[in-house]
């Protein structure tokens, strides 16, 4: 395989709109997750596409490096060839970084609102977490429960040991504050948001500060992005 063939293959793959689309979608998914007060539904399809893209790029790099090593003394490996490989390596690192930030933002919320999401998810009805996140959530809950029991719960009356007690008008479960104010950017169409007092319009392309609970459904539909 000639160097020109490798470069041509790389340029062809770089020109595919799906590749750039993955980066843009992953970046926005990461921003939405970091800015939202609650965990958003896990991006199953996007994450699978991203991991497949990373795997393909890594295999491409491996093939190119093997070719470069075998032809290092022949003069066929040019500076442009090495530059192309550096660009691919940088792109892999960028995608890896976005994936890590996305997942860490989700895990942080599972840590903060562990019992809330324990009650919200199950094997039969798990719409927001990946299987790995669900396993992490349950493991975290078991460790936390064991720590509390060994530290102080075993010394208290049984009626005071419930971690999910909601009696007396006070819930022991810490939940995300969905009334939190967030910055949003409106997509390609005008939206009308209704409150108990009035309706107000969000103009396409505009940037606003609104309560998360009012625009939550538009985030999941892709009409609004968090910034």
Beta strands, then each sheet from edge to edge (+ up, - down):
strand 1: 181-186
strand 2: 191-194
strand 3: 199-202
strand 4: 207-211
strand 5: 224-226
sheet 1: 4+ 1- 5+
sheet 2: 2+ 3-
end
